[in-house]
Amino acid sequence: MNDEIVTTPLPEGKEKLGKDRPETEQEVRVTKQLEQFQTEKKEKIAKPIYKKEPPVKAEVEEKVKEAVEEEVKEKEPVVSPEDYYLTDPLFYKVANYFGLAQRDWSIAKDKLSVIVDWAVLRTQSRKAADVLTAIRALEDEITSPGLGERRYANVHKFVRLLGQKESLEKELKVYKKHEVKEVVNG
């Protein structure tokens, strides 16, 4: 004898045999599954996605471009220096600007990284032209390097001193109650 129980729901309109007999758990479960299946089937009938006419392709492209432009505008003011010098193309441009050979890059990496970071923050740009222009302007302002001193080392000293000066000025402002104006006797 076969132990499998075959349950097929009766088509609608036909009555079950043996009305007087109580329904078994399996019959109740099958009936609920059938009802659930029928309601899901009704819900899955294709409905239009748009209640009104679909947007024109040009309008969609325009909205996407606007969203991208807004995102770029939000990200533009935040210019941060590169963390690792080997992945930063500006490092190589600045190294070439100072005339460093490739064998000297590992020696000068810390000083050049500080110079590049300063120039990026000062210009608020990661463009090589802007960074190199800022470094060149700084070189014009400071004294030329001493005998045997490298140009990048001289610029690094000045940039480091600028950073110390700015932090000291901030500390001094905290301690001052009022801004003191210098009076020149003349």
C-alpha positions as CSV (number, residue, x, y, z in Angstrom):
1,M,0.0,0.0,0.0
2,N,1.3,3.4,-0.9
3,D,1.8,5.8,2.1
4,E,1.8,9.0,0.1
5,I,-1.1,11.3,0.6
6,V,-2.2,13.1,-2.4
7,T,-4.0,16.4,-1.7
8,T,-5.6,18.1,-4.6
9,P,-8.0,20.9,-3.8
10,L,-11.5,20.5,-5.2
11,P,-12.5,22.9,-7.9
12,E,-14.8,25.7,-6.7
13,G,-18.4,25.0,-6.7
14,K,-18.1,21.3,-5.9
15,E,-18.9,20.2,-2.4
16,K,-16.7,18.0,-0.3
17,L,-17.8,14.5,0.3
18,G,-18.9,13.8,3.8
19,K,-20.0,17.1,5.1
20,D,-20.6,15.7,8.4
21,R,-17.1,14.6,8.9
22,P,-14.7,17.1,10.6
23,E,-11.8,18.5,8.5
24,T,-8.4,17.1,9.3
25,E,-5.4,19.4,10.0
26,Q,-3.9,18.6,6.6
27,E,-7.1,19.6,4.8
28,V,-7.2,22.9,6.8
29,R,-3.6,23.5,6.0
30,V,-4.1,22.8,2.3
31,T,-7.1,25.0,2.1
32,K,-5.2,27.9,3.7
33,Q,-2.3,27.4,1.3
34,L,-4.7,27.4,-1.6
35,E,-6.4,30.6,-0.5
36,Q,-3.0,32.2,0.1
37,F,-1.8,31.2,-3.3
38,Q,-4.9,32.6,-5.0
39,T,-4.6,36.0,-3.2
40,E,-0.9,36.2,-4.1
41,K,-1.7,35.4,-7.7
42,K,-4.3,38.2,-7.8
43,E,-1.7,40.7,-6.3
44,K,1.0,39.8,-8.8
45,I,-1.1,40.9,-11.8
46,A,0.9,43.3,-13.8
47,K,0.2,46.9,-12.8
48,P,1.6,49.9,-14.6
49,I,4.7,51.3,-12.9
50,Y,3.8,54.9,-13.7
51,K,0.5,56.4,-12.8
52,K,1.0,59.1,-15.4
53,E,3.1,59.0,-18.5
54,P,6.7,57.8,-18.1
55,P,9.3,60.5,-17.9
56,V,11.2,61.4,-21.1
57,K,14.7,60.0,-21.3
58,A,16.2,63.5,-21.5
59,E,14.5,64.5,-18.3
60,V,15.8,61.5,-16.5
61,E,19.4,62.1,-17.8
62,E,19.1,65.8,-16.7
63,K,18.1,64.8,-13.2
64,V,20.9,62.3,-13.0
65,K,23.4,65.0,-14.1
66,E,22.1,67.5,-11.6
67,A,22.4,64.9,-8.8
68,V,26.0,64.1,-9.8
69,E,26.9,67.8,-10.0
70,E,25.5,68.4,-6.6
71,E,27.4,65.5,-5.2
72,V,30.6,66.8,-6.8
73,K,30.0,70.3,-5.5
74,E,29.6,68.9,-2.0
75,K,32.8,67.0,-2.2
76,E,35.0,69.7,-3.9
77,P,35.7,71.9,-0.9
78,V,37.1,69.0,1.1
79,V,40.6,68.6,-0.2
80,S,42.8,66.3,1.8
81,P,46.4,65.3,1.3
82,E,47.2,61.8,0.2
83,D,48.1,59.4,3.0
84,Y,50.7,57.3,1.3
85,Y,53.3,59.0,-1.0
86,L,53.7,56.0,-3.4
87,T,50.1,56.4,-4.5
88,D,50.1,60.1,-4.8
89,P,51.0,61.4,-8.3
90,L,51.6,64.9,-6.9
91,F,54.5,63.5,-4.9
92,Y,56.2,62.5,-8.1
93,K,55.5,65.8,-9.8
94,V,57.0,67.7,-6.8
95,A,60.0,65.3,-6.6
96,N,60.7,66.0,-10.3
97,Y,60.2,69.8,-9.7
98,F,62.9,69.7,-7.0
99,G,65.2,67.6,-9.3
100,L,65.3,64.5,-7.1
101,A,66.5,61.3,-8.6
102,Q,64.4,58.2,-8.0
103,R,66.9,56.7,-5.6
104,D,66.5,59.8,-3.3
105,W,62.7,59.5,-3.1
106,S,62.7,57.3,0.0
107,I,65.1,59.6,1.8
108,A,63.1,62.7,1.0
109,K,59.6,61.2,1.2
110,D,58.7,62.7,4.6
111,K,59.8,66.3,3.7
112,L,58.2,66.2,0.3
113,S,55.0,64.8,1.7
114,V,54.8,67.7,4.2
115,I,55.4,70.2,1.3
116,V,52.8,68.6,-0.9
117,D,50.3,68.5,2.0
118,W,50.9,72.2,2.7
119,A,50.5,73.2,-0.9
120,V,47.3,71.1,-1.3
121,L,45.7,72.7,1.8
122,R,46.9,76.2,0.8
123,T,45.5,76.0,-2.7
124,Q,42.5,73.8,-1.9
125,S,43.3,71.9,-5.1
126,R,45.0,68.7,-6.0
127,K,46.0,69.9,-9.5
128,A,49.7,69.7,-10.2
129,A,49.8,73.2,-11.7
130,D,48.2,74.8,-8.7
131,V,50.4,72.9,-6.2
132,L,53.7,73.6,-8.1
133,T,52.7,77.3,-8.5
134,A,52.2,77.6,-4.7
135,I,55.6,75.9,-4.0
136,R,57.3,78.2,-6.5
137,A,55.7,81.3,-5.0
138,L,56.9,80.2,-1.6
139,E,60.4,79.6,-2.9
140,D,60.4,83.1,-4.2
141,E,59.4,84.5,-0.8
142,I,62.1,82.7,1.3
143,T,65.9,82.9,1.2
144,S,67.8,80.6,-1.1
145,P,69.2,77.4,0.3
146,G,72.6,77.5,1.9
147,L,75.7,75.8,0.4
148,G,75.1,72.1,0.1
149,E,71.5,72.4,1.2
150,R,68.7,71.0,-1.0
151,R,65.9,73.2,-2.2
152,Y,63.2,70.9,-0.9
153,A,64.9,70.9,2.6
154,N,64.8,74.6,2.7
155,V,61.1,74.8,1.7
156,H,60.4,72.0,4.2
157,K,62.0,74.0,7.0
158,F,59.9,77.1,6.2
159,V,56.6,75.1,5.9
160,R,57.3,73.4,9.2
161,L,58.0,76.8,10.8
162,L,54.7,78.2,9.3
163,G,52.8,75.3,10.9
164,Q,54.4,76.0,14.3
165,K,53.7,79.7,13.9
166,E,50.0,79.1,13.1
167,S,49.6,76.8,16.1
168,L,51.3,79.2,18.4
169,E,49.2,82.1,17.2
170,K,46.1,80.0,17.9
171,E,47.3,79.3,21.4
172,L,48.1,83.0,22.1
173,K,44.6,84.0,21.0
174,V,43.2,81.7,23.6
175,Y,45.1,83.5,26.4
176,K,44.3,87.1,25.2
177,K,41.2,88.8,26.5
178,H,41.3,91.6,23.9
179,E,43.1,92.1,20.7
180,V,46.1,94.3,21.5
181,K,47.0,96.9,18.8
182,E,50.5,98.0,18.5
183,V,51.0,101.8,18.7
184,V,53.8,103.2,16.7
185,N,55.3,106.5,18.0
186,G,56.0,108.6,15.1
